[in-house]
Amino acid sequence: MKNILYSFVVSFILFGCYVELNPQITNIWWRINSTGNKQLMIINLFVLMLAPLQYLFYWNPNAWDINFFIWWIIIYIIFLYIPM
C-alpha cells in the first residue's frame, strides 16, 4: 500500500514537471490569464491527468508520454524493486 501512495506522489510531481517543461506541451498549470499575468492553474493538470479516462487517444503508444496512468504504472513497478 505504501508503494502505491509513494508512486502516485512521485508520478504526480514528475508528470506535472514534464508536461509543463516539455516544449511541445507546456502552459498546462502555469498559464497567462486574461489580464496578461502568470497564474497557477493546478486544475488543468488534473484535467490532463484524467483525460485518458475519457479519450482513447491517450492509450495510443504515441501519447503515452502524456498519459498519467502509464507514468504511474511504470513508477509503481520501479518502486516495487526499490527496497524501503
Phi and psi restraints in degrees (value plus and minus 20) as a CYANA .aco file:
   2 LYS   PHI     -84.5   -44.5
   2 LYS   PSI     -57.8   -17.8
   3 ASN   PHI     -82.4   -42.4
   3 ASN   PSI     -57.0   -17.0
   4 ILE   PHI     -85.0   -45.0
   4 ILE   PSI     -65.4   -25.4
   5 LEU   PHI     -85.3   -45.3
   5 LEU   PSI     -68.2   -28.2
   6 TYR   PHI     -81.5   -41.5
   6 TYR   PSI     -63.4   -23.4
   7 SER   PHI     -86.3   -46.3
   7 SER   PSI     -53.7   -13.7
   8 PHE   PHI     -84.6   -44.6
   8 PHE   PSI     -66.9   -26.9
   9 VAL   PHI     -83.2   -43.2
   9 VAL   PSI     -66.6   -26.6
  10 VAL   PHI     -83.9   -43.9
  10 VAL   PSI     -62.0   -22.0
  11 SER   PHI     -82.4   -42.4
  11 SER   PSI     -62.5   -22.5
  12 PHE   PHI     -80.5   -40.5
  12 PHE   PSI     -66.8   -26.8
  13 ILE   PHI     -86.3   -46.3
  13 ILE   PSI     -68.9   -28.9
  14 LEU   PHI     -85.0   -45.0
  14 LEU   PSI     -63.2   -23.2
  15 PHE   PHI     -82.7   -42.7
  15 PHE   PSI     -64.6   -24.6
  16 GLY   PHI     -80.6   -40.6
  16 GLY   PSI     -63.1   -23.1
  17 CYS   PHI     -86.6   -46.6
  17 CYS   PSI     -62.0   -22.0
  18 TYR   PHI     -81.0   -41.0
  18 TYR   PSI     -70.1   -30.1
  19 VAL   PHI     -89.6   -49.6
  19 VAL   PSI     -45.7    -5.7
  20 GLU   PHI    -101.0   -61.0
  20 GLU   PSI     -54.8   -14.8
  21 LEU   PHI    -113.3   -73.3
  21 LEU   PSI     -35.9     4.1
  22 ASN   PHI     -88.8   -48.8
  22 ASN   PSI     100.9   140.9
  23 PRO   PHI     -83.7   -43.7
  23 PRO   PSI     -39.8     0.2
  24 GLN   PHI    -102.7   -62.7
  24 GLN   PSI     -37.7     2.3
  25 ILE   PHI    -132.0   -92.0
  25 ILE   PSI     -94.9   -54.9
  26 THR   PHI      21.7    61.7
  26 THR   PSI     148.1   188.1
  27 ASN   PHI      34.2    74.2
  27 ASN   PSI      20.5    60.5
  28 ILE   PHI    -106.5   -66.5
  28 ILE   PSI     -72.6   -32.6
  29 TRP   PHI    -135.6   -95.6
  29 TRP   PSI     -26.0    14.0
  30 TRP   PHI    -143.9  -103.9
  30 TRP   PSI      74.5   114.5
  31 ARG   PHI    -140.4  -100.4
  31 ARG   PSI     142.9   182.9
  32 ILE   PHI    -110.3   -70.3
  32 ILE   PSI     104.9   144.9
  33 ASN   PHI    -105.6   -65.6
  33 ASN   PSI    -194.2  -154.2
  34 SER   PHI     -86.7   -46.7
  34 SER   PSI     -40.3    -0.3
  35 THR   PHI    -110.3   -70.3
  35 THR   PSI     -21.7    18.3
  36 GLY   PHI      70.8   110.8
  36 GLY   PSI     -14.2    25.8
  37 ASN   PHI    -118.4   -78.4
  37 ASN   PSI     129.3   169.3
  38 LYS   PHI     -91.2   -51.2
  38 LYS   PSI     117.8   157.8
  39 GLN   PHI    -159.1  -119.1
  39 GLN   PSI     120.2   160.2
  40 LEU   PHI    -100.9   -60.9
  40 LEU   PSI     101.1   141.1
  41 MET   PHI    -146.5  -106.5
  41 MET   PSI      53.4    93.4
  42 ILE   PHI     -80.6   -40.6
  42 ILE   PSI     -49.3    -9.3
  43 ILE   PHI     -78.6   -38.6
  43 ILE   PSI     -53.1   -13.1
  44 ASN   PHI     -84.8   -44.8
  44 ASN   PSI     -53.8   -13.8
  45 LEU   PHI     -86.4   -46.4
  45 LEU   PSI     -61.3   -21.3
  46 PHE   PHI     -86.3   -46.3
  46 PHE   PSI     -57.1   -17.1
  47 VAL   PHI     -82.0   -42.0
  47 VAL   PSI     -64.7   -24.7
  48 LEU   PHI     -86.5   -46.5
  48 LEU   PSI     -57.1   -17.1
  49 MET   PHI     -83.3   -43.3
  49 MET   PSI     -57.7   -17.7
  50 LEU   PHI    -110.3   -70.3
  50 LEU   PSI     -26.2    13.8
  51 ALA   PHI     -77.2   -37.2
  51 ALA   PSI     -55.9   -15.9
  52 PRO   PHI     -82.2   -42.2
  52 PRO   PSI     -38.5     1.5
  53 LEU   PHI     -98.2   -58.2
  53 LEU   PSI     -34.6     5.4
  54 GLN   PHI    -130.0   -90.0
  54 GLN   PSI     -52.1   -12.1
  55 TYR   PHI    -142.7  -102.7
  55 TYR   PSI     107.6   147.6
  56 LEU   PHI     -88.7   -48.7
  56 LEU   PSI     -42.2    -2.2
  57 PHE   PHI     -72.7   -32.7
  57 PHE   PSI     -56.9   -16.9
  58 TYR   PHI     -88.1   -48.1
  58 TYR   PSI     -35.0     5.0
  59 TRP   PHI    -112.2   -72.2
  59 TRP   PSI     -23.2    16.8
  60 ASN   PHI     -90.6   -50.6
  60 ASN   PSI     114.0   154.0
  61 PRO   PHI     -73.4   -33.4
  61 PRO   PSI     -46.1    -6.1
  62 ASN   PHI     -88.8   -48.8
  62 ASN   PSI     -40.0     0.0
  63 ALA   PHI    -129.2   -89.2
  63 ALA   PSI      -9.7    30.3
  64 TRP   PHI     -83.1   -43.1
  64 TRP   PSI     -44.4    -4.4
  65 ASP   PHI     -89.9   -49.9
  65 ASP   PSI     -38.0     2.0
  66 ILE   PHI    -134.2   -94.2
  66 ILE   PSI      -1.4    38.6
  67 ASN   PHI    -123.6   -83.6
  67 ASN   PSI      87.9   127.9
  68 PHE   PHI     -79.0   -39.0
  68 PHE   PSI     -56.1   -16.1
  69 PHE   PHI     -87.4   -47.4
  69 PHE   PSI     -53.4   -13.4
  70 ILE   PHI     -85.9   -45.9
  70 ILE   PSI     -64.0   -24.0
  71 TRP   PHI     -77.3   -37.3
  71 TRP   PSI     -66.4   -26.4
  72 TRP   PHI     -84.1   -44.1
  72 TRP   PSI     -62.2   -22.2
  73 ILE   PHI     -83.0   -43.0
  73 ILE   PSI     -66.2   -26.2
  74 ILE   PHI     -84.4   -44.4
  74 ILE   PSI     -65.4   -25.4
  75 ILE   PHI     -89.1   -49.1
  75 ILE   PSI     -54.4   -14.4
  76 TYR   PHI     -82.3   -42.3
  76 TYR   PSI     -63.3   -23.3
  77 ILE   PHI     -82.2   -42.2
  77 ILE   PSI     -60.3   -20.3
  78 ILE   PHI     -82.8   -42.8
  78 ILE   PSI     -63.4   -23.4
  79 PHE   PHI     -84.8   -44.8
  79 PHE   PSI     -47.3    -7.3
  80 LEU   PHI     -83.9   -43.9
  80 LEU   PSI     -49.2    -9.2
  81 TYR   PHI    -118.4   -78.4
  81 TYR   PSI     -20.9    19.1
  82 ILE   PHI    -116.4   -76.4
  82 ILE   PSI     100.1   140.1
  83 PRO   PHI     -89.7   -49.7
  83 PRO   PSI     113.4   153.4
